[in-house]
């Protein structure tokens, strides 16, 4: 009689990596023991139907999707646009290859996490897909805890499903950040000083001082599991539940995600078009996935771009004026701590270890001799690597603010919740004739609003299309729409223009960024929009208002950014004149 498998299920969300992954590290460690607590290991990634449109996975394309469209609450935008959908597909597929290289694998599902898990547990319990004489036993479910309100709700629902089936759920601490959280039953000497989220300072500088010096703060990174060190996949795995079907190749996976997003104009009357006469290119042409993220870090070090970061970070054009690591960090393809230790070894003059990655990429674009000749190699922390650590800590801080303020992150009054920021003070896009306008006292009845109902002359439409008449703002709108990216300097001005100049509901901007950005991160996106809109934890609040004309003159003095993305201005002489 064949022994029934004892299965550990690992539900992945934004921890799409094999290196510096505490869950995989622990699974590997346990499997090396003489007594194995689990005989089989089943990693699963579910494309979440509330955040990613999944109707493209329907087995029958004419069938009805059981989930509502994944659209934003205020503006009705797709919650995940084509650029991030592709990057996400690349990251999931890259992890699949990584795990297969380790002797494991990755099962892909679509739907809600709790629906997918409930179906899998039921099929294992019934034994309907088993090749053994007795049903498989799912011993435990592991997943990484996150800070977003939707993610917390997911965790609650997963716990309920687990309890229904009598399966233990373990939530792991999210370790893709720079500095560890405090954990009561572990050594806290290297962790954040505040145990209570309410104790987090509302001023970043005050928080930063509690964890400095940053070079000494992060824990050691965890090694990638060795090949063959993970338990095998179960002998039989339940299939995806109807009405969906899971593609068997990357191209078909990406196609299923892109299919519902084929309206390239996203409802805009005059969507931006790629300028054919300027030669401008995307600043973030990089594929998703752990392997590409790690190679990007090595490139930044070898090329000297990391060392020069502080001097170049306010650039607007090109691939190397900033790190461009945010998309990989958002999905957990790489961790901030892994980046820190790569910089640390570089600063200490240590030759890098080969990247143990699956796939056809070479281990490095550069040789060790290139490393030794890289600017800053072996000379300790420089202002560039110090600046990168500073920005990584800002990501930590935004995540901790999301923990402290919870759903206030998405409120029109933001973190502050001040009476001076009443909903009536923010301009709202008009409703269709069949939908009543929201009252001033109720900010939660905007679900039926759709921005594609707006006329082309509406300020929001002109803002999204890049037709406001302000060069820096319009170039930013077009770059964002056409590439899924724009620089930090441009984002600050863009957000300030919508919230402080147009006085439009700032959440429309945050939702548009969620749709458009390849590097969308819930805490960073919404926290920074709160900050710039004056309803977050900026000490200056409403008083901070970017002047896009002055900013354009200061950071695009030759007009290269504006002329690059606005083809109609490519032949205009001069630079500063474009911003006046």
C-alpha positions in Angstrom: 0.0 0.0 0.0 1.4 3.4 -1.0 1.8 5.9 1.8 -0.3 9.0 1.4 1.7 12.1 0.7 2.0 14.7 3.5 2.0 18.0 1.6 3.1 21.5 2.5 1.4 24.2 0.4 3.2 27.5 -0.1 1.0 30.3 -1.4 3.1 33.0 -3.1 2.0 36.5 -3.6 4.8 39.1 -3.7 7.7 36.9 -2.8 8.6 35.7 -6.3 12.2 34.6 -5.7 14.3 31.7 -4.7 17.2 33.6 -3.2 16.8 35.3 0.3 13.5 33.6 0.6 12.9 32.5 4.3 10.1 30.1 3.4 12.2 28.2 0.8 15.2 28.3 3.2 13.2 26.7 6.0 11.6 24.1 3.7 15.1 23.1 2.5 16.4 22.9 6.0 13.6 20.7 7.2 13.9 18.4 4.2 17.6 17.8 5.2 16.5 16.3 8.5 16.3 12.6 9.0 12.6 12.9 9.9 10.8 14.8 7.2 7.7 16.7 8.5 6.5 16.9 4.8 6.9 14.4 2.0 5.9 16.8 -0.7 6.0 20.5 -1.4 3.5 22.4 -3.5 4.3 26.1 -4.4 1.3 27.9 -5.8 0.8 31.3 -7.4 -2.7 32.6 -7.9 -3.4 35.5 -10.2 -5.9 37.4 -7.9 -9.1 38.2 -9.7 -9.8 41.3 -7.7 -6.5 42.9 -8.7 -5.7 41.4 -12.1 -8.3 40.9 -14.8 -8.6 37.1 -15.4 -11.4 36.8 -18.0 -8.7 36.1 -20.6 -8.2 32.7 -18.9 -11.7 31.5 -19.6 -11.8 28.1 -21.3 -14.7 29.3 -23.4 -14.0 32.8 -24.5 -17.7 33.5 -24.9 -18.4 32.3 -21.3 -19.1 34.5 -18.3 -16.3 35.2 -15.8 -17.5 34.4 -12.2 -15.6 37.4 -10.9 -16.3 41.1 -11.4 -14.0 43.1 -13.6 -10.8 44.1 -11.8 -11.4 47.8 -11.9 -10.5 50.6 -9.5 -13.0 52.0 -7.1 -13.1 55.7 -7.9 -12.1 56.0 -11.6 -13.0 52.6 -12.9 -9.5 52.0 -14.4 -8.1 48.5 -14.9 -6.3 47.7 -11.7 -3.4 46.1 -13.5 -2.5 47.5 -16.9 -0.6 45.8 -19.7 2.9 46.8 -18.6 2.6 45.4 -15.1 0.7 42.4 -16.3 3.5 41.4 -18.6 6.2 42.1 -15.9 4.1 40.0 -13.5 3.8 37.1 -16.0 7.6 37.2 -16.6 8.3 37.2 -12.9 5.9 34.3 -12.2 7.3 32.3 -15.2 10.9 33.1 -14.1 10.2 31.7 -10.6 8.6 28.6 -12.2 11.9 28.0 -14.0 13.9 28.7 -10.9 11.9 26.2 -8.8 12.1 23.6 -11.6 15.9 24.0 -11.7 15.9 23.2 -7.9 13.9 20.0 -8.5 10.5 21.5 -7.6 8.0 23.6 -9.6 5.2 26.1 -9.4 1.5 25.6 -9.9 -0.3 28.6 -11.4 -4.0 29.3 -10.7 -6.4 32.1 -11.4 -9.4 33.4 -9.3 -9.4 34.4 -5.6 -6.8 32.9 -3.3 -9.4 31.4 -1.0 -11.4 29.9 -3.9 -8.3 28.4 -5.4 -7.1 27.0 -2.1 -10.6 25.6 -1.1 -10.8 23.7 -4.4 -7.3 22.3 -4.1 -7.9 21.1 -0.5 -11.2 19.6 -1.5 -9.7 17.6 -4.4 -6.8 16.4 -2.2 -9.2 15.3 0.5 -11.5 13.5 -2.0 -8.6 11.8 -3.6 -10.1 12.5 -7.0 -6.8 13.3 -8.7 -4.5 11.0 -6.7 -2.4 8.1 -7.8 -2.0 6.8 -4.3 -4.2 4.3 -2.4 -5.3 6.9 0.1 -6.1 10.6 -0.1 -3.2 13.0 0.3 -2.9 14.9 3.5 -2.2 18.6 3.3 -0.3 19.1 6.6 0.2 22.9 6.5 -0.2 26.0 4.5 2.5 28.7 4.5 2.3 32.2 3.1 4.0 35.5 3.7 2.0 38.2 5.5 1.6 41.6 3.8 0.4 45.1 4.9 -2.3 46.1 2.4 -5.9 46.0 3.5 -6.9 43.6 0.7 -3.9 41.4 1.5 -5.0 41.3 5.2 -8.5 40.3 4.1 -7.0 37.6 1.9 -5.1 36.2 4.9 -8.3 36.2 6.9 -10.1 34.3 4.2 -7.2 31.8 3.8 -7.2 31.2 7.5 -11.0 30.5 7.4 -10.5 28.0 4.5 -7.6 26.3 6.4 -9.6 26.0 9.6 -12.6 24.5 7.7 -10.3 21.8 6.4 -8.4 21.3 9.7 -5.1 22.5 8.2 -2.7 24.7 10.0 -1.8 28.1 8.5 1.5 29.8 9.2 2.0 33.4 8.2 5.6 34.3 7.6 7.1 37.7 8.2 7.6 39.6 5.0 11.4 39.9 4.6 11.8 41.7 1.3 12.6 45.0 3.0 15.8 46.5 4.3 15.4 46.3 8.1 13.6 43.5 9.9 10.5 43.9 12.0 10.6 43.1 15.7 9.5 39.6 16.4 8.7 38.8 20.0 10.1 35.2 20.0 13.2 36.0 18.1 16.3 38.1 18.8 15.3 41.7 18.4 18.8 43.3 18.5 18.9 43.9 14.7 15.2 44.8 14.3 13.0 47.9 14.2 12.8 49.6 17.6 9.0 49.9 17.7 6.8 46.9 18.4 3.5 48.9 18.2 2.6 50.3 14.8 1.1 53.3 16.6 4.6 54.2 17.9 5.9 54.8 14.4 6.9 58.4 14.0 4.8 60.4 11.4 8.1 62.1 10.3 10.4 60.0 8.2 13.6 61.7 9.5 12.7 60.8 13.1 12.1 57.2 12.0 15.4 57.1 10.0 17.4 58.2 13.0 16.1 55.2 15.0 17.7 52.7 12.6 20.8 54.4 11.5 23.6 53.7 10.6 21.8 51.9 7.7 24.9 50.1 6.6 24.8 48.1 9.9 21.0 47.5 10.1 20.1 44.7 7.7 20.3 41.0 8.6 22.3 38.6 6.6 20.7 37.4 3.3 19.7 33.8 2.9 21.3 31.6 0.3 19.3 30.0 -2.5 18.4 26.4 -1.7 20.6 23.9 -3.3 19.4 21.8 -6.2 17.5 18.8 -4.9 17.2 20.2 -1.4 13.4 20.8 -1.6 10.8 18.1 -1.3 9.3 16.9 -4.6 6.0 18.0 -6.0 3.0 15.8 -5.1 2.6 12.8 -7.5 -0.8 14.2 -8.6 -1.9 17.8 -8.4 -5.5 19.0 -8.7 -6.2 20.9 -11.9 -7.5 24.4 -12.2 -11.2 24.6 -11.5 -13.7 25.6 -14.3 -14.3 27.9 -16.1 -10.7 28.7 -16.3 -7.7 27.0 -18.0 -4.0 27.5 -17.2 -1.7 28.2 -20.2 1.3 25.9 -20.6 3.8 28.5 -22.0 4.8 32.0 -21.1 3.5 33.4 -24.4 0.1 32.0 -23.8 0.1 33.1 -20.2 1.0 36.7 -21.2 -1.6 36.5 -23.9 -4.3 35.5 -21.5 -3.5 38.5 -19.2 -3.3 41.0 -22.1 -6.5 39.8 -23.9 -9.0 41.9 -21.7 -6.7 44.9 -22.0 -6.7 45.2 -25.8 -8.4 48.7 -25.8 -5.0 50.4 -26.2 -6.7 53.8 -25.5 -8.2 52.8 -22.2 -11.3 54.8 -23.0 -9.4 58.1 -23.6 -10.6 60.1 -26.6 -7.1 61.0 -27.7 -4.6 58.6 -26.2 -0.9 59.4 -26.5 0.9 57.9 -29.4 4.6 57.0 -29.6 6.5 59.9 -31.1 8.1 58.7 -34.3 10.5 61.6 -34.9 12.4 61.9 -31.6 14.2 58.5 -31.0 13.0 58.5 -27.4 13.0 55.0 -25.7 11.6 53.5 -22.6 13.6 54.0 -19.4 12.6 50.6 -18.1 12.9 48.0 -20.9 13.7 45.2 -18.5 11.9 41.9 -18.2 10.5 40.8 -14.9 11.8 38.0 -12.7 14.5 37.3 -10.1 17.2 36.5 -12.7 16.8 39.8 -14.5 16.5 41.8 -11.2 19.8 40.3 -9.9 21.6 41.0 -13.2 20.3 44.6 -13.0 21.9 45.1 -9.6 25.2 43.7 -10.8 25.1 46.0 -13.9 24.5 49.1 -11.7 27.5 48.2 -9.6 29.9 47.2 -12.5 28.9 50.2 -14.6 29.4 52.8 -11.8 25.7 53.8 -12.0 25.2 52.8 -8.4 28.2 54.9 -7.3 26.9 57.9 -9.2 23.3 57.5 -8.1 23.1 60.5 -5.8 24.4 62.8 -8.6 22.1 61.4 -11.3 18.9 60.4 -9.5 16.9 63.4 -10.7 17.4 62.6 -14.3 14.5 62.2 -16.7 15.8 60.2 -19.7 17.8 56.9 -20.0 18.0 53.7 -18.1 20.8 54.3 -15.6 20.0 57.7 -14.0 18.3 55.8 -11.2 18.4 52.2 -10.2 15.1 51.1 -11.8 14.9 48.3 -9.2 11.4 49.2 -7.9 9.4 46.8 -10.1 11.5 43.8 -8.9 11.3 45.0 -5.3 7.5 45.4 -5.5 7.0 41.8 -6.5 9.7 40.4 -4.2 11.8 39.2 -7.1 14.7 40.6 -5.2 14.9 41.9 -1.6 16.2 45.2 -0.4 18.6 43.3 1.9 20.0 41.4 -1.0 20.7 44.7 -2.8 22.3 46.0 0.4 24.7 43.1 0.7 25.6 43.3 -3.0 26.5 46.9 -2.4 28.3 46.0 0.9 30.5 43.4 -0.9 31.2 45.9 -3.6 32.2 48.6 -1.0 34.5 46.1 0.7 36.2 45.0 -2.5 34.9 41.5 -2.4 34.5 39.7 -5.7 30.9 38.7 -6.4 29.8 35.1 -6.3 28.3 33.8 -9.6 24.5 34.2 -9.7 23.1 30.7 -9.4 20.2 31.1 -11.8 18.3 28.9 -14.1 17.8 29.8 -17.7 20.1 30.8 -20.6 21.5 34.1 -19.2 25.2 34.2 -18.5 26.1 34.7 -14.9 27.4 38.1 -15.4 27.6 40.8 -18.1 31.0 41.7 -16.6 34.1 39.8 -15.5 35.7 40.1 -12.1 38.4 42.3 -13.7 35.6 44.7 -14.7 34.4 44.7 -11.1 37.8 45.7 -9.8 37.9 48.7 -12.2 34.4 49.8 -11.4 34.1 53.3 -9.9 34.0 53.0 -6.1 35.0 49.3 -5.9 36.6 48.6 -2.5 36.4 52.2 -1.3 33.7 51.8 1.3 30.3 53.4 1.3 30.0 56.3 -1.1 27.3 58.9 -1.5 25.7 56.8 -4.2 25.3 53.6 -2.2 24.4 55.6 0.8 21.6 57.3 -1.2 20.3 53.9 -2.4 20.1 52.7 1.2 18.2 55.8 2.1 15.6 55.2 -0.7 15.3 51.5 0.3 14.5 52.7 3.9 11.8 55.1 2.5 10.1 52.0 1.0 10.3 50.4 4.4 8.7 53.5 5.9 5.9 53.6 3.5 5.1 49.9 4.2 5.1 50.7 8.0 2.8 53.7 7.4 0.4 51.3 5.6 0.5 49.1 8.7 -0.1 52.0 11.0 -2.9 53.7 9.1 -4.6 50.8 7.4 -7.6 51.8 5.3 -6.9 55.5 5.7 -4.3 55.0 3.0 -7.2 54.9 0.5 -9.4 57.6 2.1 -9.7 61.0 0.4 -8.7 62.5 3.8 -5.6 60.3 3.8 -3.4 59.7 6.9 -4.3 63.1 8.4 -8.0 62.7 8.4 -8.3 66.5 9.0 -11.6 68.2 8.6 -10.0 70.7 6.2 -9.7 67.8 3.7 -13.4 67.2 3.2 -14.5 65.3 0.1 -16.4 68.4 -1.2 -13.1 70.3 -1.5 -11.8 67.9 -4.1 -13.2 68.1 -7.6 -14.9 64.9 -8.8 -15.4 63.8 -12.4 -19.0 64.0 -13.4 -21.3 60.9 -13.2 -23.2 59.5 -16.1 -26.9 60.5 -16.3 -27.9 57.2 -14.7 -25.6 57.4 -11.7 -26.2 59.9 -8.8 -23.3 62.1 -7.8 -21.7 61.3 -4.4 -22.7 63.3 -1.4 -20.1 65.4 0.3 -20.3 63.2 3.4 -20.0 59.9 1.7 -16.8 59.1 -0.1 -17.6 55.4 -0.5 -20.4 55.5 -3.2 -18.2 56.2 -6.2 -18.0 52.7 -7.5 -20.0 53.3 -10.6 -17.9 56.3 -11.8 -16.1 55.6 -15.1 -13.5 58.1 -16.3 -14.1 57.0 -19.9 -17.5 58.9 -19.7 -15.6 62.2 -19.5 -15.5 64.6 -22.5 -12.1 65.3 -24.1 -12.1 68.8 -22.7 -12.4 67.7 -19.0 -9.2 68.6 -17.0 -8.7 64.9 -15.9 -8.9 63.7 -19.5 -6.4 66.3 -20.7 -4.2 65.4 -17.7 -4.2 61.7 -18.6 -3.7 62.3 -22.3 -0.8 64.8 -21.8 -2.7 67.9 -23.1 -2.6 70.3 -20.2 -0.3 72.8 -21.9 2.4 72.4 -19.3 5.5 70.7 -20.8 6.8 68.7 -17.9 3.4 67.4 -17.0 2.4 66.5 -20.5 5.6 64.7 -21.2 5.3 62.8 -18.0 1.7 61.7 -18.8 2.7 60.5 -22.2 5.8 58.6 -21.0 3.7 56.9 -18.3 1.0 55.9 -20.7 3.4 54.6 -23.4 6.0 52.8 -21.2 4.5 52.1 -17.8 7.2 54.2 -16.1 8.3 57.8 -15.3 11.0 59.1 -13.0 10.6 59.9 -9.3 11.1 63.6 -10.0 8.4 63.5 -12.8 6.0 61.6 -10.5 6.2 64.2 -7.8 5.4 67.0 -10.2 2.7 65.0 -11.9 1.0 64.1 -8.6 1.3 67.7 -7.3 -0.2 69.1 -10.5 -3.3 66.9 -10.3 -3.9 67.4 -6.6 -2.7 70.9 -5.9 -3.2 72.7 -9.2 -6.2 70.9 -10.7 -7.6 70.1 -7.3 -8.9 66.8 -8.6 -9.5 63.9 -6.3 -6.0 62.7 -5.7 -7.2 59.0 -5.6 -7.8 59.2 -9.3 -4.1 59.8 -9.8 -3.2 57.0 -7.4 -5.5 54.6 -9.3 -4.2 55.6 -12.7 -0.7 54.9 -11.4 -1.8 51.5 -10.2 -3.1 50.8 -13.7 -0.2 52.2 -15.6 3.0 51.6 -13.6 5.1 48.6 -14.1 6.5 49.1 -10.6 3.3 49.6 -8.7 3.5 48.9 -5.0 0.4 49.4 -2.8 2.3 51.0 0.1 4.7 53.1 -1.9 2.1 54.3 -4.4 -0.7 55.2 -2.1 1.6 56.5 0.6 3.5 58.8 -1.8 0.2 60.1 -3.3 -1.0 60.9 0.2 2.3 62.7 0.9 2.2 64.8 -2.2 -1.5 65.5 -2.0 -1.0 67.0 1.4 -3.1 64.4 3.3 -0.2 62.1 4.2 2.8 62.5 6.6 4.5 65.3 4.9 5.2 67.9 7.7 4.5 70.7 5.2 1.2 69.2 4.2 -0.9 71.4 2.0 1.9 74.0 1.8 4.1 71.8 -0.4 3.2 72.6 -4.0 5.6 71.9 -6.9 5.9 74.6 -9.6 6.1 72.5 -12.8 7.5 75.4 -14.8 10.5 76.0 -12.4 11.0 72.2 -12.0 11.1 71.8 -15.7 13.7 74.6 -16.1 15.8 73.1 -13.3 15.7 69.4 -14.3 15.1 69.6 -18.0 17.0 72.8 -19.0 17.5 71.7 -22.6 14.0 70.5 -23.0 15.2 67.0 -24.0 12.6 65.2 -21.9 9.7 67.4 -23.1 10.7 67.3 -26.8 11.4 63.5 -26.6 7.9 62.6 -25.5 6.1 65.4 -27.3 6.9 64.9 -31.0 5.0 68.0 -32.0 7.7 70.0 -30.1 10.7 68.2 -31.4 11.7 70.9 -33.8 11.3 73.8 -31.4 14.5 75.7 -30.7 15.7 76.1 -27.2 15.0 74.3 -23.9 13.9 76.5 -21.1 11.4 78.2 -23.4 9.4 74.9 -23.5 8.7 75.2 -19.8 7.5 78.8 -19.8 
